[in-house]
């Protein structure tokens, strides 16, 4: 389990931050309109495929590039295991949404190996101070910010964020990390509905805004919880109605840095989200299984957003961003995200 940290120690929504975000978004939108739907960071280490759905998906641990000028991370006892096939899974999820809705989600990929960078850790732990890795780390984080802000231009406070991972735990089930620990998920519904637990949740805004007035506990493991809908589609998940909490003597990822920094857990960010940890067997292991899961996830997320936020994707082609289904990769060099971060 990943322990939660206080994100305010390294991240503050200051007026300067908001101004820099606006500059970054304006630069990105200009490139979206003039050029194409895929933007690469410096050295093509980070990729942002621009979408028009109210869905932002980041894939931090599936890269396979191992450049010599970035040393292997050794600081602070790093985790360096690659989340196998998550980039491939992300691309199939993108295609599945396109086939289902006619539009793409926003997709952000890190193509560097986790031995070189960890885009789901604070910058110090994730880059060990290497300048090239820091540039890529900043690009990854800034593309998520730009994607969420761009999606909010059309969908306002109804954007959903997924940080896509793969786990190697023994139990072959999806793990949904809402920033609540395994011990916290064992609490009763009444306790999980207390403000202290809601305030620590990555779907805090959804608790306050879902159209059916469902409680926090119902959104975590009720009839129409994300895990329950995935379980009904043939992909066991925790937490869910079928599997309310991880259980004793089992491994579970509750959510990490990206889920903390890019969801409503952070004050003034309306985006709800989850760290989606995918099991290997029947989800990531073969092309056939990856495609089957991607198709199911697209259907489940569409249903989930319709139920809880009354979102229809019928007009997604008019949302911010290009709507072409043909990708023309370009390199923005120097990358706006890199220039943006140097203003800090």
LORO-786134 format. One record per residue (C-alpha): residue in one letter; x, y, z. Coordinates in Angstrom, 2 decimals, always signed. Layout:
<rs>
r A, x X, y Y, z Z
...
</rs>
This chain:
<rs>
r X, x +0.00, y +0.00, z +0.00
r X, x +1.22, y +3.48, z -0.79
r X, x +1.03, y +5.77, z +2.18
r X, x -0.63, y +9.11, z +1.74
r X, x +1.41, y +12.23, z +2.15
r X, x +0.39, y +15.82, z +2.61
r X, x +0.51, y +17.24, z -0.94
r X, x +0.37, y +20.79, z +0.34
r X, x +3.97, y +20.39, z +1.41
r X, x +5.05, y +20.43, z -2.25
r X, x +2.10, y +21.96, z -4.06
r X, x +0.16, y +25.14, z -3.43
r X, x -2.53, y +26.71, z -5.59
r X, x -1.05, y +30.19, z -5.54
r X, x -2.09, y +33.03, z -7.86
r X, x +1.23, y +32.59, z -9.66
r X, x +0.49, y +28.91, z -10.23
r X, x -2.93, y +29.73, z -11.69
r X, x -1.43, y +32.34, z -14.02
r X, x +1.19, y +29.87, z -15.21
r X, x -1.52, y +27.26, z -15.76
r X, x -3.49, y +29.70, z -17.90
r X, x -0.39, y +30.45, z -19.99
r X, x +0.31, y +26.76, z -20.46
r X, x -3.27, y +25.98, z -21.44
r X, x -3.38, y +28.84, z -23.92
r X, x -0.17, y +27.61, z -25.56
r X, x -1.47, y +24.07, z -25.73
r X, x -4.84, y +25.05, z -27.17
r X, x -3.10, y +27.09, z -29.83
r X, x -1.08, y +24.05, z -30.86
r X, x -4.18, y +21.83, z -30.75
r X, x -6.05, y +24.07, z -33.16
r X, x -3.17, y +24.70, z -35.54
r X, x -1.42, y +21.36, z -35.58
r X, x -2.58, y +17.93, z -34.51
r X, x -3.94, y +15.81, z -31.77
r X, x -0.68, y +14.39, z -30.41
r X, x +2.03, y +16.49, z -28.77
r X, x +5.44, y +15.20, z -27.74
r X, x +7.69, y +16.67, z -25.10
r X, x +11.41, y +17.15, z -25.46
r X, x +13.16, y +14.03, z -26.84
r X, x +9.73, y +12.42, z -27.29
r X, x +9.93, y +11.12, z -23.71
r X, x +6.40, y +12.32, z -22.87
r X, x +3.40, y +12.04, z -25.18
r X, x +0.08, y +13.84, z -24.90
r X, x -2.73, y +12.65, z -27.17
r X, x -5.36, y +15.38, z -27.02
r X, x -8.98, y +14.29, z -26.60
r X, x -12.45, y +15.79, z -26.44
r X, x -14.02, y +13.57, z -23.78
r X, x -14.32, y +14.53, z -20.08
r X, x -11.75, y +11.85, z -19.31
r X, x -8.02, y +12.25, z -18.67
r X, x -5.87, y +9.10, z -18.45
r X, x -2.19, y +9.10, z -17.52
r X, x +0.19, y +6.16, z -17.88
r X, x +3.34, y +6.83, z -15.83
r X, x +5.03, y +3.43, z -15.50
r X, x +4.82, y +1.65, z -18.86
r X, x +7.73, y +3.23, z -20.76
r X, x +10.66, y +1.33, z -22.26
r X, x +13.16, y +4.05, z -23.22
r X, x +16.45, y +3.93, z -21.31
r X, x +18.71, y +6.79, z -22.49
r X, x +22.30, y +6.83, z -21.27
r X, x +22.21, y +10.49, z -20.24
r X, x +19.67, y +9.72, z -17.50
r X, x +21.29, y +7.61, z -14.76
r X, x +19.50, y +4.74, z -13.10
r X, x +17.59, y +5.99, z -10.08
r X, x +19.15, y +4.97, z -6.77
r X, x +17.94, y +7.67, z -4.36
r X, x +15.57, y +6.87, z -1.53
r X, x +15.28, y +3.12, z -2.24
r X, x +13.27, y +3.57, z -5.45
r X, x +10.73, y +1.19, z -6.93
r X, x +11.77, y +0.57, z -10.55
r X, x +9.48, y -2.22, z -11.79
r X, x +7.74, y -1.48, z -15.10
r X, x +3.96, y -1.82, z -15.24
r X, x +3.98, y -4.28, z -18.13
r X, x +1.78, y -3.54, z -21.14
r X, x +0.14, y -0.46, z -19.67
r X, x +1.10, y +1.77, z -22.62
r X, x -0.34, y -0.84, z -24.95
r X, x -3.45, y -1.05, z -22.79
r X, x -3.77, y +2.74, z -22.76
r X, x -3.75, y +2.86, z -26.56
r X, x -6.47, y +0.21, z -26.73
r X, x -8.55, y +2.15, z -24.20
r X, x -8.16, y +5.24, z -26.38
r X, x -9.33, y +3.26, z -29.42
r X, x -12.21, y +1.72, z -27.48
r X, x -13.57, y +5.15, z -26.51
r X, x -13.19, y +6.33, z -30.09
r X, x -15.13, y +3.32, z -31.37
r X, x -17.83, y +3.76, z -28.73
r X, x -18.29, y +7.53, z -28.74
r X, x -16.55, y +8.87, z -31.84
r X, x -14.17, y +10.85, z -29.60
r X, x -10.90, y +10.34, z -27.76
r X, x -10.06, y +10.72, z -24.07
r X, x -7.02, y +12.81, z -23.16
r X, x -4.05, y +10.42, z -22.90
r X, x -0.66, y +11.16, z -21.32
r X, x +2.15, y +8.60, z -21.58
r X, x +5.64, y +8.47, z -20.10
r X, x +7.92, y +6.53, z -22.47
r X, x +10.92, y +6.45, z -20.13
r X, x +11.61, y +3.33, z -18.12
r X, x +10.82, y +3.52, z -14.46
r X, x +14.49, y +2.86, z -13.75
r X, x +15.11, y +6.37, z -15.15
r X, x +12.06, y +8.27, z -13.89
r X, x +8.96, y +7.81, z -11.79
r X, x +6.19, y +10.20, z -12.79
r X, x +4.03, y +9.04, z -9.88
r X, x +6.39, y +10.29, z -7.18
r X, x +7.41, y +13.79, z -6.07
r X, x +10.05, y +15.22, z -8.39
r X, x +12.95, y +14.59, z -6.00
r X, x +12.22, y +10.88, z -5.61
r X, x +11.05, y +10.53, z -9.21
r X, x +14.13, y +12.01, z -10.89
r X, x +16.90, y +11.90, z -8.26
r X, x +17.88, y +15.41, z -9.35
r X, x +18.76, y +14.63, z -12.98
r X, x +17.96, y +17.68, z -15.13
r X, x +16.78, y +15.74, z -18.18
r X, x +14.53, y +13.57, z -16.07
r X, x +13.18, y +16.65, z -14.29
r X, x +12.18, y +18.17, z -17.64
r X, x +10.28, y +15.03, z -18.57
r X, x +8.68, y +14.80, z -15.12
r X, x +7.48, y +18.41, z -15.40
r X, x +6.11, y +17.82, z -18.88
r X, x +4.14, y +14.79, z -17.70
r X, x +2.59, y +16.68, z -14.79
r X, x +1.89, y +19.81, z -16.84
r X, x +0.22, y +17.85, z -19.64
r X, x -2.18, y +16.38, z -17.05
r X, x -2.96, y +19.89, z -15.81
r X, x -3.49, y +21.17, z -19.36
r X, x -5.69, y +18.19, z -20.26
r X, x -7.90, y +18.66, z -17.22
r X, x -8.24, y +22.39, z -17.76
r X, x -8.98, y +21.89, z -21.46
r X, x -11.65, y +19.30, z -20.68
r X, x -13.20, y +21.60, z -18.10
r X, x -13.68, y +24.26, z -20.78
r X, x -16.48, y +22.09, z -22.16
r X, x -17.52, y +19.82, z -19.29
r X, x -16.94, y +22.20, z -16.37
r X, x -16.74, y +20.24, z -13.10
r X, x -17.54, y +16.83, z -14.60
r X, x -14.08, y +15.69, z -15.67
r X, x -12.82, y +12.30, z -14.50
r X, x -9.15, y +11.31, z -14.13
r X, x -7.58, y +7.84, z -14.20
r X, x -3.95, y +7.14, z -13.36
r X, x -3.43, y +3.78, z -15.11
r X, x -1.13, y +1.18, z -13.55
r X, x -0.47, y -2.53, z -13.36
r X, x +0.02, y -4.49, z -10.15
r X, x +1.70, y -7.81, z -9.49
r X, x -0.30, y -8.86, z -6.45
r X, x -1.48, y -12.43, z -6.02
r X, x -5.21, y -11.71, z -6.19
r X, x -6.18, y -11.14, z -9.82
r X, x -8.56, y -8.22, z -9.43
r X, x -8.59, y -4.54, z -10.29
r X, x -7.56, y -2.27, z -7.43
r X, x -9.24, y +1.14, z -7.35
r X, x -7.27, y +3.64, z -5.31
r X, x -9.36, y +6.51, z -3.91
r X, x -6.59, y +7.59, z -1.48
r X, x -8.25, y +5.56, z +1.27
r X, x -6.13, y +2.85, z +2.85
r X, x -7.10, y -0.79, z +3.11
r X, x -7.79, y -0.29, z +6.81
r X, x -9.99, y +2.73, z +6.12
r X, x -12.04, y +0.82, z +3.56
r X, x -12.87, y -1.73, z +6.26
r X, x -14.80, y +0.94, z +8.14
r X, x -18.58, y +0.90, z +8.15
r X, x -20.51, y +2.96, z +5.63
r X, x -21.49, y +5.38, z +8.38
r X, x -17.84, y +6.04, z +9.21
r X, x -16.78, y +6.37, z +5.57
r X, x -19.51, y +8.98, z +5.17
r X, x -17.95, y +11.20, z +7.83
r X, x -16.39, y +14.42, z +6.56
r X, x -12.88, y +13.39, z +7.63
r X, x -12.96, y +10.44, z +5.20
r X, x -14.68, y +12.34, z +2.40
r X, x -12.08, y +15.11, z +2.62
r X, x -9.31, y +12.54, z +2.08
r X, x -11.00, y +10.97, z -0.94
r X, x -10.13, y +11.45, z -4.61
r X, x -13.86, y +11.63, z -5.43
r X, x -14.68, y +14.29, z -2.85
r X, x -16.31, y +16.53, z -5.44
r X, x -18.47, y +13.68, z -6.75
r X, x -19.86, y +13.12, z -3.26
r X, x -21.05, y +16.72, z -3.28
r X, x -22.29, y +16.84, z -6.88
r X, x -23.57, y +13.43, z -8.02
r X, x -27.08, y +13.72, z -9.44
r X, x -28.64, y +10.98, z -7.30
r X, x -27.26, y +12.30, z -3.99
r X, x -25.42, y +9.07, z -3.28
r X, x -23.21, y +8.90, z -0.23
r X, x -19.45, y +8.50, z -0.22
r X, x -19.75, y +4.83, z +0.77
r X, x -22.27, y +4.17, z -2.01
r X, x -19.91, y +5.74, z -4.55
r X, x -17.07, y +3.56, z -3.27
r X, x -18.87, y +0.21, z -3.11
r X, x -22.55, y +0.63, z -3.82
r X, x -24.67, y -0.69, z -6.67
r X, x -23.37, y +1.87, z -9.14
r X, x -19.82, y +2.29, z -7.83
r X, x -17.09, y +2.08, z -10.45
r X, x -15.75, y -1.16, z -8.99
r X, x -19.21, y -2.72, z -8.96
r X, x -19.84, y -1.81, z -12.59
r X, x -16.47, y -3.28, z -13.55
r X, x -17.25, y -6.43, z -11.61
r X, x -20.59, y -6.76, z -13.37
r X, x -18.71, y -6.50, z -16.67
r X, x -16.58, y -9.50, z -15.73
r X, x -13.59, y -7.78, z -14.14
r X, x -13.48, y -8.24, z -10.34
r X, x -12.54, y -5.07, z -8.53
r X, x -11.98, y -3.74, z -5.03
r X, x -13.65, y -1.75, z -3.52
r X, x -17.01, y -2.75, z -4.95
r X, x -20.33, y -4.17, z -3.89
r X, x -18.95, y -7.63, z -4.60
r X, x -15.62, y -6.98, z -2.82
r X, x -16.08, y -4.07, z -0.37
r X, x -12.51, y -3.88, z +1.00
r X, x -9.15, y -5.53, z +0.28
r X, x -9.13, y -7.81, z +3.33
r X, x -6.44, y -8.81, z +5.78
r X, x -2.99, y -10.03, z +4.75
r X, x -3.44, y -8.85, z +1.17
r X, x -1.66, y -6.20, z -0.88
r X, x -3.50, y -3.13, z -2.12
r X, x -2.49, y +0.19, z -3.69
r X, x -4.60, y +3.06, z -2.34
r X, x -3.35, y +5.70, z -4.79
r X, x -0.19, y +7.70, z -5.17
r X, x +1.21, y +11.10, z -6.04
r X, x -0.74, y +11.69, z -9.26
r X, x -4.06, y +10.80, z -7.69
r X, x -3.30, y +13.18, z -4.83
r X, x -2.20, y +16.05, z -7.03
r X, x -4.75, y +15.87, z -9.86
r X, x -8.09, y +15.13, z -8.17
r X, x -10.52, y +16.86, z -5.86
r X, x -8.37, y +15.71, z -2.94
r X, x -6.52, y +18.95, z -3.68
r X, x -8.54, y +22.06, z -2.68
r X, x -10.11, y +23.92, z -5.61
r X, x -9.61, y +21.07, z -8.09
r X, x -13.08, y +19.78, z -9.10
r X, x -11.76, y +16.73, z -10.97
r X, x -12.71, y +13.35, z -9.52
r X, x -10.45, y +10.41, z -10.14
r X, x -8.91, y +7.11, z -9.19
r X, x -5.68, y +5.15, z -9.47
r X, x -6.63, y +2.11, z -11.53
r X, x -4.30, y -0.81, z -10.80
r X, x -4.84, y -3.55, z -13.38
r X, x -4.09, y -7.18, z -12.66
r X, x -2.01, y -9.08, z -15.20
r X, x -4.02, y -12.24, z -15.87
r X, x -7.07, y -11.61, z -18.07
r X, x -6.42, y -7.86, z -18.27
r X, x -2.83, y -7.06, z -19.34
r X, x -1.37, y -10.41, z -20.34
r X, x -2.45, y -10.77, z -24.00
r X, x -3.66, y -8.50, z -26.79
r X, x -7.05, y -10.22, z -26.77
r X, x -7.51, y -9.69, z -23.05
r X, x -6.26, y -6.09, z -23.20
r X, x -8.74, y -5.31, z -25.95
r X, x -11.58, y -7.01, z -24.12
r X, x -10.84, y -5.03, z -20.97
r X, x -10.41, y -1.76, z -22.88
r X, x -13.77, y -2.19, z -24.59
r X, x -15.43, y -3.00, z -21.27
r X, x -13.78, y -0.07, z -19.49
r X, x -14.99, y +2.37, z -22.15
r X, x -18.54, y +1.08, z -21.75
r X, x -18.35, y +1.12, z -17.93
r X, x -16.90, y +4.63, z -17.69
r X, x -19.50, y +5.95, z -20.11
r X, x -22.25, y +4.41, z -17.98
r X, x -20.62, y +5.61, z -14.75
r X, x -20.44, y +9.23, z -15.87
r X, x -23.98, y +9.13, z -17.22
r X, x -25.38, y +7.72, z -13.97
r X, x -23.54, y +10.02, z -11.60
r X, x -23.11, y +13.23, z -13.57
r X, x -25.66, y +12.92, z -16.37
r X, x -22.93, y +13.27, z -19.00
r X, x -23.80, y +12.31, z -22.55
r X, x -21.01, y +12.00, z -25.09
r X, x -23.32, y +12.91, z -27.97
r X, x -21.69, y +16.32, z -28.38
r X, x -18.10, y +15.32, z -27.58
r X, x -16.99, y +16.24, z -31.11
r X, x -17.71, y +19.91, z -30.35
r X, x -15.55, y +19.95, z -27.20
r X, x -12.17, y +21.66, z -26.95
r X, x -9.46, y +20.01, z -29.03
r X, x -9.15, y +18.42, z -32.43
r X, x -11.76, y +15.82, z -33.40
r X, x -9.85, y +14.10, z -36.16
r X, x -9.47, y +10.35, z -35.66
r X, x -6.16, y +10.38, z -37.52
r X, x -3.11, y +11.09, z -35.42
r X, x -0.34, y +13.25, z -36.87
r X, x +2.42, y +13.19, z -34.23
r X, x +4.35, y +16.42, z -33.87
r X, x +7.11, y +17.63, z -31.61
r X, x +6.64, y +20.88, z -29.78
r X, x +10.24, y +21.85, z -29.20
r X, x +11.02, y +23.58, z -26.95
r X, x +7.98, y +22.10, z -25.26
r X, x +5.53, y +24.64, z -23.75
r X, x +5.44, y +22.58, z -20.58
r X, x +9.20, y +22.87, z -20.16
r X, x +9.14, y +26.62, z -20.72
r X, x +6.18, y +26.86, z -18.35
r X, x +7.90, y +25.10, z -15.51
r X, x +10.97, y +27.32, z -15.78
r X, x +8.76, y +30.28, z -14.87
r X, x +8.29, y +28.86, z -11.37
</rs>
